[in-house]
Amino acid sequence: MDAATLWQVPVTYGAIGGTQAPDLMQYPPRGFRPITRRVRIGHGAARLRDFMRWTTALHTNLTTGPTTDPTTGHRRRPAAVVASVLVALIAAVGGYGAIYFTGLEGWDGIGVSFVVAYEFLSLIGLLAAIAHLRGHRLGRPAVVLYATWIIYFTLYKLIAFQELQAIPFGVLAAIALACVIRPPAR
């Protein structure tokens, strides 16, 4: 049996449970061929050191880094950072969800069109969040526009499809919108 036909063999719960048997590789179930594959993913002290360096940089960036503009040294308002992070989160998770859930329903013409349009808008949301974090003059209006669009899209999904799973996206977008339009405390 070659690799192309391997996936056509039916699998039962008994066969899956049989994978825990210590002698499976010597005595496979009738009609099955034992296969062992190994992949080595990062190991050793150098890999651990790189991982620790990455997590330290991530922690520093999340706690202090984004609140300071690297070009001017001015501190950013925490509300601006929260708005940017929320918009990036909405765009990333929503973009993934559009692909995943459309794939579950089947890739027909309208599904592909929806995914392409939604992924484009998610990319705009990610770019808006990055621009806002970096202090670009178009970052704030882009975050306002994207958050407003997500709120309206959530309302549309609630009214048209009674899709309650959209509520968290709308709530996060409303929080991001409130953070970004909030005037500075000083």
C-alpha positions in Angstrom: 0.0 0.0 0.0 1.5 3.4 -1.0 1.0 6.7 0.8 -1.6 7.9 -1.7 -4.0 5.0 -0.9 -3.2 4.9 2.8 -5.7 7.7 3.5 -8.5 5.7 1.8 -8.3 2.9 4.3 -11.2 3.2 6.8 -10.3 3.8 10.4 -12.3 2.6 13.4 -12.3 3.5 17.0 -10.8 0.1 17.7 -7.9 0.7 15.3 -7.2 4.1 16.9 -7.3 2.6 20.4 -4.9 -0.1 19.1 -2.2 2.6 18.6 -1.5 2.4 22.4 -0.5 -1.2 22.3 3.2 -1.8 22.9 3.5 -4.4 20.1 1.6 -2.4 17.5 4.6 -2.0 15.2 5.3 -5.7 15.2 1.7 -6.9 14.9 -0.5 -4.3 13.2 -4.2 -4.9 12.8 -5.1 -6.9 9.7 -5.1 -4.7 6.6 -2.9 -2.0 8.2 0.7 -1.2 7.7 2.7 0.3 10.6 4.4 3.6 9.9 6.6 5.6 12.2 7.6 9.2 11.5 9.7 11.5 13.6 10.4 15.2 13.4 12.8 16.9 15.7 11.6 20.4 16.6 14.1 22.7 18.3 16.2 21.3 21.1 19.2 22.0 23.3 20.5 24.9 25.2 20.8 27.2 22.2 17.1 26.7 21.4 16.1 27.3 25.0 18.2 30.5 25.1 16.6 31.8 21.9 13.2 31.0 23.3 13.9 32.8 26.6 15.3 35.8 24.7 12.1 35.9 22.6 9.7 35.6 25.6 11.7 38.3 27.5 11.5 40.7 24.5 7.8 39.9 24.1 7.1 40.6 27.8 9.1 43.8 27.7 7.2 44.9 24.5 3.8 44.1 26.0 4.5 45.8 29.4 6.6 48.9 28.4 7.7 48.9 24.8 4.6 49.9 22.8 3.8 52.8 25.3 7.0 54.6 24.2 7.4 55.9 20.7 10.8 54.8 19.5 11.3 57.8 17.2 10.3 60.6 19.6 10.6 59.0 23.0 7.2 60.3 24.0 4.9 58.0 26.0 1.8 56.8 24.3 -1.5 56.8 26.1 -2.4 53.3 27.5 -5.8 53.7 25.9 -4.2 54.0 22.5 -2.2 50.8 23.1 -5.4 48.9 24.3 -7.3 50.1 21.3 -4.5 48.9 18.9 -4.2 45.5 20.6 -7.9 45.0 20.6 -8.2 45.9 16.9 -5.3 43.6 16.0 -6.9 40.8 18.0 -10.3 41.2 16.3 -8.7 41.3 12.9 -6.5 38.2 13.5 -9.1 36.0 15.2 -11.9 37.2 12.8 -9.7 36.5 9.8 -9.0 33.0 11.0 -12.7 32.4 11.8 -13.8 33.6 8.4 -11.6 31.0 6.7 -12.3 28.2 9.2 -16.1 28.5 9.4 -16.6 29.2 5.7 -14.6 26.0 5.0 -16.9 24.0 7.3 -19.9 25.2 5.2 -18.2 24.4 1.9 -16.2 26.6 -0.5 -18.8 27.8 -3.0 -18.5 31.0 -5.0 -20.2 33.2 -2.4 -18.1 31.7 0.4 -14.8 32.4 -1.4 -15.9 36.0 -2.2 -16.8 36.5 1.5 -13.5 35.2 2.7 -11.5 37.3 0.2 -13.4 40.4 1.2 -13.1 39.7 5.0 -9.4 38.9 4.8 -8.8 42.1 3.0 -10.7 44.0 5.7 -8.8 42.1 8.4 -5.5 43.1 6.8 -6.7 46.7 6.9 -7.5 46.3 10.6 -4.0 44.9 11.3 -2.4 47.7 9.4 -4.5 50.2 11.3 -3.5 48.8 14.6 0.2 48.9 13.7 -0.1 52.4 12.3 -1.9 53.6 15.5 0.7 51.9 17.7 3.5 53.6 15.7 1.9 57.0 16.0 1.2 57.4 12.3 -1.3 60.3 11.5 -3.7 57.9 9.7 -3.5 55.2 12.5 -6.2 56.7 14.7 -8.8 57.4 12.0 -8.2 53.9 10.5 -8.7 52.3 14.0 -11.9 54.3 14.4 -13.1 53.2 10.9 -12.3 49.5 11.5 -13.8 49.4 15.0 -17.0 51.1 13.7 -17.2 48.6 10.8 -16.9 45.6 13.1 -19.7 47.0 15.3 -22.0 47.4 12.3 -21.0 44.0 11.0 -21.8 42.5 14.4 -25.2 44.1 14.4 -25.9 42.8 10.9 -24.9 39.3 11.9 -27.1 39.5 15.0 -30.1 40.8 13.1 -29.8 38.8 9.9 -28.5 35.5 11.2 -29.1 35.6 15.0 -25.4 34.8 15.3 -24.7 35.3 19.0 -21.1 34.3 18.6 -20.5 37.7 17.0 -21.2 39.6 20.2 -17.7 39.4 21.7 -16.3 40.9 18.5 -18.7 43.8 18.7 -18.0 44.3 22.4 -14.2 44.4 21.9 -14.7 46.8 18.9 -16.8 49.1 21.1 -14.1 49.0 23.8 -11.4 49.8 21.2 -13.6 52.6 19.8 -14.1 54.1 23.3 -10.4 53.9 24.0 -9.3 55.5 20.7 -11.8 58.4 20.8 -11.3 59.1 24.5 -9.7 62.5 25.0 -6.3 62.5 26.8 -6.5 62.9 30.6 -4.1 65.9 30.6 
